[in-house]
Amino acid sequence: MQTTPTKVSSPASGAAAIGKSVVVKGDIYSREDLYVDGEVEGTIEVQEHRLTVGPNGRVKAAVRAREAVIRGTVHGDIEAIDRIDVRKEAKVVGDLRTTRIAIEEGAYFKGSVDVVRKPAPAAEGRGSGPPASREAPQPASAAGASATPARRS
């Protein structure tokens, strides 16, 4: 009898997957995209990759990822470096921290949102001060501080 390998259906090919009949209690650290359609309790860290919680996914965990897409249920705080996307069928209870966020109409969300700015790129020529300090001085404008008129002798 010949057997064919079973393929886990997930939106992102090549992602690690936790199927809908799988229960994980503990910490998950992944160095690739992760698709969760089962149950996870603990922590999930995929800091350089995307976490997708599928429509059957039930997560009770603190989450850290580069990007998080939520279609199922998450109870816990989510921190994403790049983006959090809460889809209309999702239920999220917890605080969200990210640089970009989208919450679709119809999604259930209870918690707080903290949108942070990405760190500014380092200035050229380190130690030489901000770029504006290297520009030629500009004349004072009428709205600026009072300027003393030049005297003629």
Beta strands, then each sheet from edge to edge (+ up, - down):
strand 1: 16-18
strand 2: 23-29
strand 3: 34-36
strand 4: 39-53
strand 5: 58-70
strand 6: 73-75
strand 7: 78-86
strand 8: 91-93
strand 9: 96-98
strand 10: 100-103
strand 11: 108-110
strand 12: 113-115
sheet 1: 1+ 3+ 4+ 2+
sheet 2: 1+ 3+ 4+ 5+ 6+ 8+ 11+
sheet 3: 1+ 3+ 4+ 5+ 7+ 9+ 12+
sheet 4: 1+ 3+ 4+ 5+ 7+ 10+
end
